[in-house]
Amino acid sequence: MLPKRGRIFRNGSGENTPRLVYARAIRQALRSELGPTHQANKRVRQWTGASERTIKNWLNGSSGPRGEHLLLLACHSENVFDVILTLTERDNAVSGVKLHKICDEMSRSLRKFKELMEDKR
């Protein structure tokens, strides 16, 4: 046993360690997309094949997905993908792509609206 002399051992634990910031960001992304229900756990399990306990840890923010699970989540969840880009400070590179996507969707909607207006004449 170590004597108590006021020494603080830094082992990466704390409130704002990169690991916890990452885990909380993934938790928030999944919760905002899937909600707080048990269905979220089932959906993430379908996406990743991870165990129920592992997914609960992700959804609680006590740990974050690693490796292939993170990639699978990013493939299925736009929010998780955005979090990855934000945490790596690459989010501004994708904003142009998103704007083009939004513009395309708006153009399609406008065409459909015009078609509906022509049908009513």
FENTA-V120438 format. One record per residue. PHI is phi in degrees with one decimal (* if undefined). OMEGA is omega in whole degrees, -180 to 180 (* if undefined). Layout:
# FENTA-V120438
PHI&OMEGA / PHI&OMEGA
This chain:
# FENTA-V120438
*&180 / -81.3&176 / -70.4&180 / -86.3&-180 / -125.2&178 / 81.5&179 / -79.3&178 / -113.7&178 / -92.4&-180 / -91.1&179 / -117.9&179 / 85.7&178 / -93.1&-178 / 152.8&-175 / -78.6&-174 / -117.9&176 / -70.6&179 / -55.0&-180 / -62.4&-180 / -74.2&176 / -60.6&178 / -62.4&-178 / -61.4&-180 / -69.3&178 / -66.0&177 / -65.2&177 / -55.6&-178 / -62.8&180 / -63.3&-180 / -67.7&-180 / -63.9&-179 / -69.6&-180 / -86.0&-172 / -106.5&-179 / 84.2&-175 / -90.3&-174 / -84.4&177 / -66.0&179 / -62.3&178 / -60.7&179 / -61.0&-180 / -64.7&-179 / -64.4&180 / -64.4&178 / -64.9&177 / -63.4&-178 / -68.1&-168 / -112.6&-174 / 76.8&180 / -73.7&-180 / -72.4&-179 / -60.9&180 / -64.3&178 / -61.8&-180 / -65.3&176 / -60.0&177 / -63.5&177 / -64.6&-177 / -71.8&175 / -87.5&-180 / 81.3&179 / -82.6&173 / -153.6&-180 / -116.3&180 / -68.8&-180 / -120.0&170 / 49.3&-173 / -63.3&178 / -65.1&178 / -63.6&179 / -63.6&178 / -64.6&177 / -62.9&-180 / -64.2&177 / -67.3&-175 / -98.0&-174 / -121.3&177 / -63.2&-180 / -64.0&179 / -64.6&178 / -59.5&178 / -61.9&179 / -63.0&179 / -60.1&180 / -64.7&-180 / -67.0&-179 / -66.0&178 / -94.2&179 / 57.9&178 / -115.9&-174 / -64.2&180 / -71.0&179 / -71.5&-176 / -95.0&-176 / -59.2&177 / -63.9&178 / -63.9&179 / -63.3&179 / -62.8&177 / -64.1&179 / -63.8&179 / -63.6&179 / -61.4&178 / -62.4&179 / -64.6&178 / -65.6&178 / -63.1&178 / -61.7&179 / -63.8&179 / -63.7&177 / -62.1&179 / -63.2&179 / -63.1&179 / -63.5&177 / -61.8&178 / -63.9&180 / -66.2&179 / -69.0&179 / -66.0&-178 / -79.3&-180 / -75.5&*
